[in-house]
Amino acid sequence: MIARMVTGWALVLVWALAFSSAAEAQTERRQPQSMGEINLSFAPLVREVGPAVVNVYSRATVTERPGLSPLFDDPFFKRFFGDLMPRLPERRREANSLGSGVIVDPTGVVVTNYHVIEKAEAITVVLADRREFPARVMLSDPKTDLVVLKIDVGDELLPSVAIRDSDDLEVGDIVLAIGNPFGVGQTVTMGIVSALARTNVGITDYSFFIQTDASINPGNSGGALIGVDGRLVGVNTAIYSNQRTGGAGSVGIGFAIPSNMVATVLRAAGSGKIVRPWLGARTQTVTTDLAQGLGLDRPVGALIGDVYPGGPAARAGLRTGDVVLEVDEREVTDAGGLRYRIGTRETGETITLQVLRNGRVFTARLPMEPPRADPVPNISDLTGRSPMAGARVANLSPAFAIDEGFDELARGVVVVGTAPGSAAERLGLRRGDLVVSVNDQPIDRVNTLERALQNASGSWTLSIRRDDRVLTTRVQG
């Protein structure tokens, strides 16, 4: 069932749907000229698009200890009182999750949010006609909170939604949000694009959200955000709720992943792995203070920090202190915007940057390449009598660092983890620590580290980089 929620103010805006042609609806923006235009309805559009929006149910088994205070799960408590932890029996129970999804290919390809199916043991897609199909995961991409599912419908062609270029959206455009909020059934809400390129939301690694006031509630996650031309402009993913006042529902601020990012993930679904281009440089957003020092009349752009030697940014001629202002004639407002623009391109392409350096703007051509995978990680568990025994270490490469969540520009040997109760854990080593030197010998590879530890003769001086500090300690055997 499709519930239409058209409020009084929405009747004034509904004129924007000009059904004479999809092209006119996308390009012509004007005030209503007659009562007939004011009384236009979205019903034909919903009848066309609604069947392509589905429900996504996932089932997972979770383990919990009934009646246990949250205090006992606190890492600080466990560290000091681990032996006193109560040995209560664990209980396994079934947890279900409900979301929405969009059919983007008539053969049964569905896009939804990753958090809808995260850790799922079984996924079921329910079509608008109430038929149910088991679904398999073609590609999961937690960094964008997107997942591509496939259902087997044989030779049948399902209703699907075409994808539109989300860069064509403007603030003020009318959009429809279609999903299954609170499990009540398929529901359509209407609103406008409230803002574009929201990069400070902090929901995903590639934040560049469409903000809308179309009502979005729990259960809408993964549903469709549709333009008045009937094409997909975004996938609804999150809402803002005022926790200070106890609000848990929609307050008119919803966020959707732009369709251009959805298209990027779909292109990668065939191979089962997404490989995004790599800049090879650290960036930061230009603030008001930085803008004044750089001679900009307003804070805009992404400031280049460290540049990885021989990486794409270095070969494009970028240097520390440069400011990227545009990518292929699209303005870059901040570092997140640059990351998004690069993340939605395919490897093998070349993009054009407008770059500010010392008050002058020049053009640079940046090759779209995957992050480097050399040196090979050579993941190793350290053994012996050294103070690092029990540490798992690896060679850093940009590709390995990105996959593991480390600094992608760092080089050398990184601590991946430590075994419980090991010498490395007692030493205080943490995941992400970089081994700088052993007894003043620089460490660049795992093999170098292993030899240095073995040749120490019972006395080790270790230098470890943690964040922006280098910690040095001396250990006697």
Secondary structure, DSSP 8 states (H G I E B T S, - for coil): --EEE--HHHHHHGGG--TT-HHHHHH------SHHHHT--SHHHHHHHGGGEEEEEEEEEEEE-TT--GGGG-HHHHHHHGGG------EEEEEEEEEEEEEEETTTEEEEEHHHHTT-SEEEEE-TTS-EEEEEEEEEETTTTEEEEEE--TT-------B--GGG--TT-EEEEEE-GGGS--EEEEEEEEEEEE--S-SSTT--EEEE-S---TT-TT-EEEETTS-EEEEEEEE---GGGT--S--S-EEEEEHHHHHHHHHHHTTT--------EEEEE--HHHHHHHT-SS--SEEEEEE-TTSHHHHTT--TT-EEEEETTEE--SHHHHHHHHHTS-TT-EEEEEEEETTEEEEEEEE-------S----EE--SSSTTTTEEEEE--HHHHHHHTS-TT--SEEEEEE-TTSHHHHHT--TT-EEEEETTEE--SHHHHHHHHHTTTTEEEEEEEETTEEEEEEEE-
